[in-house]
Amino acid sequence: MRRVLTRHTNTNSKSAVEICYQKPGSPHPGKLNDSSCNNSSTEAGVLVAITGDGLTSPERGAFLIPYVIMLIFGGLPLFYLELALGQYYRNGCITIWDKLCPMMKGIGYAICFIDLYMGMYYNTIIAWAFYYLFASFTSELPWTRCDNPWNTEHCLTLAERSINSSNDSRSPAQEYFE
């Protein structure tokens, strides 16, 4: 996986962002090669620079093309169908299908079940974000020490890592977030 580095430059009172890609085995980590950089002065240019690399990499761009095709030919028409039917009949997703064809009432229940599942899924992600947000308000961050109950014997802080360099050592942040 390549590492993405950014450089901000100000020329002629115009701010520009350079998106640079660096392979993991690079002999000079952190040093940017100008041939691997894309210059952009707009947000759209930055977005194109980032996703353009995703499309050229064989392991990352394979999902984007089928996703966009299914979104255009499957997701959007079904969304507008449900929107138009709901507006025309002035009913919810269960009673619409009961009015159209009583045998298809299960479609309305499936829509409600999927919405319920997605609501729980996204609320879980929001709960994780709030958990880490409130954990960051402590005076000493919990992912900077190795004396927590969840740490293993392989946990080494940055100062200990420079002295005891073993291949199986892990940082406190790795053990906290994994």
N, CA and C atoms as a LAMMPS dump frame, in Angstrom:
ITEM: TIMESTEP
0
ITEM: NUMBER OF ATOMS
534
ITEM: BOX BOUNDS ff ff ff
-5.0000000000000000e+02 5.0000000000000000e+02
-5.0000000000000000e+02 5.0000000000000000e+02
-5.0000000000000000e+02 5.0000000000000000e+02
ITEM: ATOMS id mol type element x y z
1 1 1 N 0.842 -1.175 0
2 1 2 C 0 0 0
3 1 3 C 0.885 1.235 0
4 2 1 N 0.525 2.193 -0.801
5 2 2 C 1.309 3.41 -0.886
6 2 3 C 0.903 4.386 0.204
7 3 1 N 1.859 5.202 0.6
8 3 2 C 1.609 6.242 1.586
9 3 3 C 1.333 7.542 0.854
10 4 1 N 0.306 8.269 1.288
11 4 2 C -0.062 9.529 0.652
12 4 3 C 0.507 10.67 1.473
13 5 1 N 1.264 11.527 0.833
14 5 2 C 1.832 12.699 1.481
15 5 3 C 1.293 13.934 0.779
16 6 1 N 1.064 14.988 1.526
17 6 2 C 0.575 16.222 0.919
18 6 3 C 1.531 17.357 1.214
19 7 1 N 1.626 18.282 0.28
20 7 2 C 2.416 19.498 0.434
21 7 3 C 1.513 20.668 0.102
22 8 1 N 1.503 21.674 0.944
23 8 2 C 0.724 22.883 0.69
24 8 3 C 1.675 23.976 0.236
25 9 1 N 1.345 24.604 -0.871
26 9 2 C 2.18 25.679 -1.389
27 9 3 C 1.325 26.91 -1.637
28 10 1 N 1.902 28.065 -1.47
29 10 2 C 1.23 29.332 -1.751
30 10 3 C 2.024 30.066 -2.82
31 11 1 N 1.445 30.194 -4.011
32 11 2 C 2.091 30.927 -5.09
33 11 3 C 1.089 31.904 -5.68
34 12 1 N 1.523 33.135 -5.865
35 12 2 C 0.678 34.18 -6.455
36 12 3 C -0.661 34.3 -5.737
37 13 1 N -0.624 34.316 -4.427
38 13 2 C -1.806 34.421 -3.563
39 13 3 C -2.842 33.344 -3.852
40 14 1 N -2.391 32.207 -4.362
41 14 2 C -3.276 31.09 -4.63
42 14 3 C -2.72 29.874 -3.903
43 15 1 N -3.558 29.23 -3.14
44 15 2 C -3.121 28.068 -2.379
45 15 3 C -3.276 26.824 -3.243
46 16 1 N -2.284 25.979 -3.23
47 16 2 C -2.332 24.745 -4.005
48 16 3 C -1.951 23.584 -3.107
49 17 1 N -2.448 22.417 -3.458
50 17 2 C -2.143 21.204 -2.713
51 17 3 C -1.493 20.226 -3.672
52 18 1 N -0.386 19.641 -3.251
53 18 2 C 0.256 18.605 -4.044
54 18 3 C 0.021 17.273 -3.354
55 19 1 N -0.534 16.323 -4.083
56 19 2 C -0.746 14.985 -3.57
57 19 3 C 0.381 14.122 -4.119
58 20 1 N 1.156 13.537 -3.226
59 20 2 C 2.299 12.732 -3.63
60 20 3 C 2.122 11.324 -3.082
61 21 1 N 2.512 10.334 -3.869
62 21 2 C 2.389 8.943 -3.469
63 21 3 C 3.782 8.355 -3.286
64 22 1 N 3.921 7.559 -2.234
65 22 2 C 5.217 6.974 -1.943
66 22 3 C 5.021 5.502 -1.625
67 23 1 N 5.792 4.638 -2.259
68 23 2 C 5.695 3.206 -2.02
69 23 3 C 6.34 2.863 -0.686
70 24 1 N 5.893 1.744 -0.033
71 24 2 C 6.406 1.417 1.299
72 24 3 C 7.898 1.166 1.359
73 25 1 N 8.516 0.596 0.34
74 25 2 C 9.938 0.285 0.392
75 25 3 C 10.816 1.401 -0.122
76 26 1 N 10.354 2.617 -0.042
77 26 2 C 11.096 3.754 -0.579
78 26 3 C 12.385 3.972 0.204
79 27 1 N 13.519 4.253 -0.488
80 27 2 C 14.782 4.445 0.233
81 27 3 C 14.806 5.715 1.067
82 28 1 N 13.971 6.69 0.736
83 28 2 C 13.922 7.95 1.483
84 28 3 C 12.504 8.191 1.982
85 29 1 N 12.095 7.566 3.112
86 29 2 C 10.732 7.78 3.584
87 29 3 C 10.53 9.218 4.025
88 30 1 N 9.413 9.801 3.63
89 30 2 C 9.099 11.169 3.997
90 30 3 C 9.616 12.195 3.022
91 31 1 N 10.566 11.798 2.14
92 31 2 C 11.096 12.726 1.143
93 31 3 C 10.269 12.575 -0.127
94 32 1 N 9.763 13.681 -0.633
95 32 2 C 8.858 13.639 -1.765
96 32 3 C 9.614 13.721 -3.079
97 33 1 N 9.202 12.899 -4.012
98 33 2 C 9.74 12.913 -5.357
99 33 3 C 8.768 13.715 -6.223
100 34 1 N 9.246 14.749 -6.917
101 34 2 C 8.352 15.614 -7.679
102 34 3 C 7.642 14.88 -8.808
103 35 1 N 8.205 13.78 -9.299
104 35 2 C 7.546 13.048 -10.374
105 35 3 C 6.336 12.273 -9.873
106 36 1 N 6.209 12.08 -8.561
107 36 2 C 5.074 11.338 -8.021
108 36 3 C 4.002 12.256 -7.47
109 37 1 N 4.07 13.555 -7.779
110 37 2 C 3.14 14.534 -7.216
111 37 3 C 2.158 15.017 -8.264
112 38 1 N 0.928 15.283 -7.808
113 38 2 C -0.099 15.9 -8.631
114 38 3 C -0.413 17.257 -8.034
115 39 1 N -0.346 18.301 -8.839
116 39 2 C -0.645 19.648 -8.362
117 39 3 C -2.111 19.955 -8.577
118 40 1 N -2.728 20.61 -7.601
119 40 2 C -4.113 21.01 -7.736
120 40 3 C -4.365 22.232 -6.883
121 41 1 N -5.207 23.123 -7.382
122 41 2 C -5.541 24.309 -6.61
123 41 3 C -6.997 24.314 -6.18
124 42 1 N -7.76 23.276 -6.504
125 42 2 C -9.161 23.215 -6.102
126 42 3 C -9.427 21.918 -5.358
127 43 1 N -10.563 21.892 -4.67
128 43 2 C -10.938 20.683 -3.947
129 43 3 C -11.247 19.542 -4.911
130 44 1 N -11.865 19.871 -6.042
131 44 2 C -12.182 18.841 -7.032
132 44 3 C -10.904 18.225 -7.595
133 45 1 N -9.884 19.037 -7.782
134 45 2 C -8.612 18.515 -8.27
135 45 3 C -7.964 17.569 -7.284
136 46 1 N -8.072 17.887 -6.002
137 46 2 C -7.538 17 -4.969
138 46 3 C -8.297 15.679 -4.977
139 47 1 N -9.629 15.749 -5.097
140 47 2 C -10.438 14.535 -5.13
141 47 3 C -10.086 13.67 -6.334
142 48 1 N -9.913 14.285 -7.487
143 48 2 C -9.535 13.54 -8.688
144 48 3 C -8.14 12.945 -8.533
145 49 1 N -7.225 13.676 -7.911
146 49 2 C -5.869 13.166 -7.721
147 49 3 C -5.866 11.949 -6.805
148 50 1 N -6.677 11.981 -5.762
149 50 2 C -6.704 10.857 -4.817
150 50 3 C -7.4 9.653 -5.429
151 51 1 N -8.572 9.84 -6.037
152 51 2 C -9.291 8.706 -6.609
153 51 3 C -8.634 8.206 -7.879
154 52 1 N -7.926 9.066 -8.598
155 52 2 C -7.22 8.622 -9.792
156 52 3 C -6.172 7.583 -9.462
157 53 1 N -5.488 7.745 -8.346
158 53 2 C -4.52 6.746 -7.918
159 53 3 C -5.224 5.449 -7.537
160 54 1 N -6.396 5.543 -6.957
161 54 2 C -7.145 4.345 -6.591
162 54 3 C -7.573 3.548 -7.801
163 55 1 N -7.851 4.235 -8.897
164 55 2 C -8.253 3.53 -10.106
165 55 3 C -7.072 2.892 -10.817
166 56 1 N -5.871 3.449 -10.679
167 56 2 C -4.716 2.874 -11.354
168 56 3 C -4.104 1.72 -10.577
169 57 1 N -4.343 1.651 -9.281
170 57 2 C -3.811 0.544 -8.499
171 57 3 C -4.671 -0.688 -8.721
172 58 1 N -4.066 -1.845 -8.96
173 58 2 C -4.872 -3.03 -9.253
174 58 3 C -5.663 -3.537 -8.05
175 59 1 N -5.217 -3.268 -6.841
176 59 2 C -5.895 -3.828 -5.676
177 59 3 C -6.972 -2.927 -5.098
178 60 1 N -7.083 -1.676 -5.546
179 60 2 C -8.032 -0.768 -4.913
180 60 3 C -9.136 -0.27 -5.827
181 61 1 N -8.976 -0.245 -7.113
182 61 2 C -9.957 0.366 -7.992
183 61 3 C -11.036 -0.571 -8.498
184 62 1 N -10.929 -1.856 -8.202
185 62 2 C -11.869 -2.821 -8.751
186 62 3 C -13.276 -2.651 -8.192
187 63 1 N -13.421 -2.088 -7.032
188 63 2 C -14.74 -1.944 -6.426
189 63 3 C -15.49 -0.737 -6.97
190 64 1 N -14.795 0.293 -7.346
191 64 2 C -15.434 1.56 -7.696
192 64 3 C -16.292 1.465 -8.955
193 65 1 N -15.845 0.776 -9.975
194 65 2 C -16.583 0.71 -11.24
195 65 3 C -17.898 -0.051 -11.083
196 66 1 N -17.928 -1.276 -10.515
197 66 2 C -19.228 -1.937 -10.33
198 66 3 C -20.144 -1.18 -9.37
199 67 1 N -19.562 -0.506 -8.384
200 67 2 C -20.377 0.265 -7.449
201 67 3 C -21.095 1.402 -8.163
202 68 1 N -20.391 2.14 -8.996
203 68 2 C -21.008 3.257 -9.716
204 68 3 C -22.052 2.744 -10.706
205 69 1 N -21.772 1.637 -11.373
206 69 2 C -22.739 1.069 -12.319
207 69 3 C -24.016 0.654 -11.594
208 70 1 N -23.883 -0.046 -10.471
209 70 2 C -25.074 -0.466 -9.724
210 70 3 C -25.799 0.719 -9.101
211 71 1 N -25.065 1.744 -8.722
212 71 2 C -25.705 2.944 -8.186
213 71 3 C -26.553 3.627 -9.253
214 72 1 N -26.02 3.744 -10.459
215 72 2 C -26.742 4.434 -11.529
216 72 3 C -27.922 3.611 -12.031
217 73 1 N -27.72 2.312 -12.253
218 73 2 C -28.774 1.502 -12.866
219 73 3 C -29.663 0.768 -11.868
220 74 1 N -29.267 0.686 -10.615
221 74 2 C -30.083 -0.009 -9.627
222 74 3 C -30.54 0.858 -8.483
223 75 1 N -29.61 1.506 -7.824
224 75 2 C -29.934 2.254 -6.612
225 75 3 C -30.766 3.489 -6.846
226 76 1 N -30.358 4.331 -7.77
227 76 2 C -31.096 5.577 -8.018
228 76 3 C -32.493 5.339 -8.587
229 77 1 N -32.692 4.439 -9.57
230 77 2 C -34.068 4.199 -10.026
231 77 3 C -34.98 3.642 -8.929
232 78 1 N -34.47 2.736 -8.107
233 78 2 C -35.304 2.207 -7.024
234 78 3 C -35.597 3.267 -5.977
235 79 1 N -34.634 4.144 -5.729
236 79 2 C -34.866 5.24 -4.786
237 79 3 C -35.966 6.163 -5.298
238 80 1 N -35.882 6.544 -6.578
239 80 2 C -36.904 7.433 -7.132
240 80 3 C -38.253 6.733 -7.257
241 81 1 N -38.265 5.423 -7.5
242 81 2 C -39.522 4.674 -7.521
243 81 3 C -40.195 4.727 -6.16
244 82 1 N -39.438 4.451 -5.114
245 82 2 C -40 4.496 -3.764
246 82 3 C -40.442 5.909 -3.395
247 83 1 N -39.666 6.898 -3.784
248 83 2 C -40.014 8.292 -3.506
249 83 3 C -41.296 8.698 -4.232
250 84 1 N -41.416 8.339 -5.506
251 84 2 C -42.604 8.707 -6.284
252 84 3 C -43.846 7.977 -5.783
253 85 1 N -43.708 6.684 -5.471
254 85 2 C -44.865 5.943 -4.964
255 85 3 C -45.323 6.478 -3.617
256 86 1 N -44.389 6.791 -2.757
257 86 2 C -44.752 7.331 -1.448
258 86 3 C -45.428 8.678 -1.558
259 87 1 N -44.984 9.495 -2.492
260 87 2 C -45.594 10.812 -2.662
261 87 3 C -46.967 10.692 -3.331
262 88 1 N -47.109 9.777 -4.27
263 88 2 C -48.379 9.638 -4.973
264 88 3 C -49.459 9.06 -4.057
265 89 1 N -49.134 8 -3.32
266 89 2 C -50.125 7.351 -2.458
267 89 3 C -50.219 7.977 -1.07
268 90 1 N -49.276 8.842 -0.731
269 90 2 C -49.235 9.497 0.579
270 90 3 C -49.264 8.475 1.716
271 91 1 N -48.423 7.462 1.588
272 91 2 C -48.316 6.402 2.594
273 91 3 C -46.859 6.03 2.8
274 92 1 N -46.638 5.217 3.824
275 92 2 C -45.304 4.724 4.108
276 92 3 C -44.952 3.528 3.253
277 93 1 N -43.765 2.978 3.501
278 93 2 C -43.263 1.915 2.626
279 93 3 C -44.043 0.603 2.763
280 94 1 N -44.659 0.327 3.888
281 94 2 C -45.411 -0.925 4.045
282 94 3 C -46.765 -0.827 3.359
283 95 1 N -47.484 0.259 3.585
284 95 2 C -48.837 0.371 3.029
285 95 3 C -48.842 0.648 1.529
286 96 1 N -47.752 1.185 0.987
287 96 2 C -47.681 1.381 -0.471
288 96 3 C -47.776 0.041 -1.176
289 97 1 N -46.956 -0.906 -0.756
290 97 2 C -46.928 -2.202 -1.422
291 97 3 C -48.203 -2.99 -1.147
292 98 1 N -48.861 -2.725 -0.03
293 98 2 C -50.143 -3.371 0.253
294 98 3 C -51.211 -2.857 -0.708
295 99 1 N -51.163 -1.58 -1.08
296 99 2 C -52.129 -1.022 -2.026
297 99 3 C -51.848 -1.48 -3.457
298 100 1 N -50.569 -1.543 -3.835
299 100 2 C -50.23 -1.937 -5.2
300 100 3 C -50.527 -3.411 -5.449
301 101 1 N -49.984 -4.244 -4.614
302 101 2 C -50.171 -5.69 -4.743
303 101 3 C -50.011 -6.29 -3.351
304 102 1 N -51.097 -6.781 -2.752
305 102 2 C -50.999 -7.284 -1.374
306 102 3 C -49.962 -8.396 -1.19
307 103 1 N -49.656 -9.126 -2.262
308 103 2 C -48.651 -10.186 -2.136
309 103 3 C -47.244 -9.607 -1.94
310 104 1 N -47.025 -8.364 -2.334
311 104 2 C -45.707 -7.736 -2.226
312 104 3 C -45.564 -6.893 -0.971
313 105 1 N -46.397 -7.115 0.009
314 105 2 C -46.31 -6.354 1.254
315 105 3 C -44.978 -6.633 1.961
316 106 1 N -44.4 -7.786 1.701
317 106 2 C -43.116 -8.138 2.296
318 106 3 C -41.99 -7.218 1.864
319 107 1 N -42.117 -6.615 0.679
320 107 2 C -41.099 -5.662 0.232
321 107 3 C -41.045 -4.479 1.186
322 108 1 N -42.197 -3.995 1.608
323 108 2 C -42.245 -2.884 2.559
324 108 3 C -41.633 -3.256 3.893
325 109 1 N -41.93 -4.486 4.363
326 109 2 C -41.323 -4.938 5.617
327 109 3 C -39.811 -5.099 5.467
328 110 1 N -39.364 -5.571 4.305
329 110 2 C -37.922 -5.712 4.069
330 110 3 C -37.24 -4.349 4.071
331 111 1 N -37.893 -3.352 3.472
332 111 2 C -37.328 -2.001 3.469
333 111 3 C -37.19 -1.488 4.897
334 112 1 N -38.217 -1.697 5.71
335 112 2 C -38.16 -1.243 7.112
336 112 3 C -37.077 -1.983 7.89
337 113 1 N -36.949 -3.289 7.652
338 113 2 C -35.936 -4.073 8.356
339 113 3 C -34.529 -3.628 7.965
340 114 1 N -34.308 -3.388 6.681
341 114 2 C -32.991 -2.932 6.223
342 114 3 C -32.673 -1.56 6.798
343 115 1 N -33.67 -0.669 6.827
344 115 2 C -33.456 0.659 7.42
345 115 3 C -33.123 0.558 8.902
346 116 1 N -33.793 -0.339 9.608
347 116 2 C -33.507 -0.538 11.033
348 116 3 C -32.084 -1.051 11.232
349 117 1 N -31.686 -2.019 10.426
350 117 2 C -30.335 -2.572 10.522
351 117 3 C -29.282 -1.506 10.214
352 118 1 N -29.498 -0.73 9.158
353 118 2 C -28.531 0.313 8.809
354 118 3 C -28.468 1.388 9.883
355 119 1 N -29.61 1.707 10.495
356 119 2 C -29.61 2.68 11.583
357 119 3 C -28.778 2.203 12.759
358 120 1 N -28.897 0.922 13.109
359 120 2 C -28.083 0.382 14.208
360 120 3 C -26.603 0.384 13.842
361 121 1 N -26.298 0.045 12.601
362 121 2 C -24.909 -0.008 12.15
363 121 3 C -24.263 1.371 12.221
364 122 1 N -24.912 2.375 11.666
365 122 2 C -24.331 3.713 11.657
366 122 3 C -24.31 4.335 13.045
367 123 1 N -25.278 4.019 13.887
368 123 2 C -25.233 4.518 15.262
369 123 3 C -24.08 3.901 16.036
370 124 1 N -23.714 2.665 15.716
371 124 2 C -22.551 2.049 16.351
372 124 3 C -21.273 2.79 15.969
373 125 1 N -21.145 3.155 14.715
374 125 2 C -19.966 3.909 14.278
375 125 3 C -19.914 5.268 14.972
376 126 1 N -21.056 5.929 15.097
377 126 2 C -21.102 7.218 15.788
378 126 3 C -20.753 7.038 17.26
379 127 1 N -21.205 5.938 17.875
380 127 2 C -20.872 5.678 19.281
381 127 3 C -19.371 5.486 19.454
382 128 1 N -18.712 4.786 18.523
383 128 2 C -17.254 4.643 18.594
384 128 3 C -16.582 6.006 18.516
385 129 1 N -17.055 6.849 17.61
386 129 2 C -16.458 8.182 17.467
387 129 3 C -16.614 8.978 18.757
388 130 1 N -17.797 8.924 19.383
389 130 2 C -17.994 9.632 20.649
390 130 3 C -17.135 9.034 21.763
391 131 1 N -16.981 7.709 21.776
392 131 2 C -16.154 7.063 22.797
393 131 3 C -14.714 7.571 22.713
394 132 1 N -14.146 7.574 21.5
395 132 2 C -12.771 8.036 21.343
396 132 3 C -12.656 9.542 21.562
397 133 1 N -13.706 10.293 21.227
398 133 2 C -13.694 11.73 21.48
399 133 3 C -13.615 12 22.974
400 134 1 N -14.465 11.342 23.764
401 134 2 C -14.454 11.578 25.206
402 134 3 C -13.219 10.977 25.871
403 135 1 N -12.666 9.894 25.308
404 135 2 C -11.426 9.332 25.849
405 135 3 C -10.251 10.279 25.623
406 136 1 N -10.342 11.127 24.613
407 136 2 C -9.248 12.059 24.343
408 136 3 C -9.276 13.282 25.251
409 137 1 N -10.335 13.462 26.052
410 137 2 C -10.413 14.603 26.963
411 137 3 C -9.741 14.341 28.307
412 138 1 N -9.166 13.175 28.523
413 138 2 C -8.489 12.893 29.787
414 138 3 C -7.152 13.626 29.828
415 139 1 N -6.625 13.807 31.048
416 139 2 C -5.369 14.55 31.178
417 139 3 C -4.202 13.792 30.55
418 140 1 N -4.205 12.467 30.671
419 140 2 C -3.19 11.65 30.001
420 140 3 C -3.918 10.671 29.092
421 141 1 N -3.584 10.692 27.828
422 141 2 C -4.299 9.868 26.864
423 141 3 C -4.082 8.392 27.154
424 142 1 N -5.138 7.568 27.099
425 142 2 C -4.989 6.15 27.435
426 142 3 C -4.141 5.369 26.443
427 143 1 N -3.944 5.864 25.238
428 143 2 C -3.149 5.133 24.256
429 143 3 C -1.697 5.591 24.211
430 144 1 N -1.237 6.253 25.297
431 144 2 C 0.171 6.65 25.374
432 144 3 C 0.934 5.873 26.436
433 145 1 N 0.25 5.051 27.223
434 145 2 C 0.893 4.31 28.319
435 145 3 C 0.754 2.808 28.093
436 146 1 N 1.638 2.064 28.741
437 146 2 C 1.588 0.604 28.67
438 146 3 C 1.113 -0.021 29.976
439 147 1 N 0.611 0.756 30.933
440 147 2 C 0.185 0.192 32.215
441 147 3 C -1.334 0.052 32.31
442 148 1 N -2.014 -0.042 31.176
443 148 2 C -3.461 -0.224 31.159
444 148 3 C -3.801 -1.706 31.228
445 149 1 N -5.021 -2.053 31.638
446 149 2 C -5.393 -3.472 31.745
447 149 3 C -5.391 -4.214 30.409
448 150 1 N -5.596 -3.524 29.292
449 150 2 C -5.665 -4.205 28.005
450 150 3 C -4.3 -4.403 27.355
451 151 1 N -3.242 -3.826 27.915
452 151 2 C -1.919 -3.958 27.313
453 151 3 C -1.338 -5.345 27.549
454 152 1 N -0.555 -5.804 26.58
455 152 2 C 0.11 -7.1 26.681
456 152 3 C 1.563 -6.891 27.084
457 153 1 N 2.291 -7.988 27.202
458 153 2 C 3.697 -7.884 27.586
459 153 3 C 4.564 -7.373 26.44
460 154 1 N 4.025 -7.319 25.232
461 154 2 C 4.771 -6.823 24.073
462 154 3 C 4.644 -5.314 23.906
463 155 1 N 3.898 -4.662 24.772
464 155 2 C 3.675 -3.221 24.664
465 155 3 C 4.93 -2.463 25.09
466 156 1 N 5.391 -1.571 24.217
467 156 2 C 6.545 -0.728 24.512
468 156 3 C 6.236 0.7 24.078
469 157 1 N 6.546 1.657 24.944
470 157 2 C 6.378 3.059 24.564
471 157 3 C 7.488 3.454 23.603
472 158 1 N 7.417 4.663 23.089
473 158 2 C 8.401 5.109 22.108
474 158 3 C 9.808 5.139 22.702
475 159 1 N 9.939 5.574 23.957
476 159 2 C 11.257 5.612 24.596
477 159 3 C 11.792 4.201 24.819
478 160 1 N 10.932 3.273 25.207
479 160 2 C 11.366 1.888 25.418
480 160 3 C 11.689 1.2 24.103
481 161 1 N 11.022 1.567 23.037
482 161 2 C 11.274 0.948 21.739
483 161 3 C 12.664 1.266 21.221
484 162 1 N 13.145 2.475 21.472
485 162 2 C 14.472 2.826 20.973
486 162 3 C 15.559 2.056 21.716
487 163 1 N 15.283 1.682 22.973
488 163 2 C 16.257 0.915 23.748
489 163 3 C 16.106 -0.571 23.454
490 164 1 N 14.9 -1.09 23.573
491 164 2 C 14.621 -2.514 23.36
492 164 3 C 13.943 -2.676 22.006
493 165 1 N 14.702 -2.84 20.976
494 165 2 C 14.085 -2.971 19.657
495 165 3 C 13.896 -4.444 19.331
496 166 1 N 12.683 -4.922 19.508
497 166 2 C 12.343 -6.288 19.132
498 166 3 C 11.269 -6.229 18.06
499 167 1 N 11.197 -7.258 17.26
500 167 2 C 10.26 -7.263 16.143
501 167 3 C 8.821 -7.469 16.58
502 168 1 N 8.593 -8.067 17.737
503 168 2 C 7.218 -8.338 18.162
504 168 3 C 6.665 -7.269 19.098
505 169 1 N 7.352 -6.14 19.235
506 169 2 C 6.85 -5.086 20.114
507 169 3 C 5.725 -4.324 19.425
508 170 1 N 4.82 -3.806 20.249
509 170 2 C 3.673 -3.054 19.754
510 170 3 C 3.548 -1.767 20.548
511 171 1 N 3.093 -0.73 19.9
512 171 2 C 2.912 0.545 20.588
513 171 3 C 1.62 0.505 21.401
514 172 1 N 1.502 1.349 22.424
515 172 2 C 0.255 1.4 23.192
516 172 3 C -0.941 1.808 22.33
517 173 1 N -0.713 2.638 21.325
518 173 2 C -1.809 3.042 20.441
519 173 3 C -2.309 1.865 19.613
520 174 1 N -1.394 1.009 19.138
521 174 2 C -1.813 -0.172 18.39
522 174 3 C -2.67 -1.081 19.255
523 175 1 N -2.284 -1.265 20.501
524 175 2 C -3.048 -2.147 21.377
525 175 3 C -4.367 -1.521 21.807
526 176 1 N -4.434 -0.21 21.894
527 176 2 C -5.675 0.453 22.301
528 176 3 C -6.714 0.413 21.185
529 177 1 N -6.295 0.7 19.962
530 177 2 C -7.251 0.83 18.87
531 177 3 C -7.553 -0.482 18.165
532 178 1 N -6.83 -1.543 18.436
533 178 2 C -7.108 -2.814 17.748
534 178 3 C -7.861 -3.773 18.613
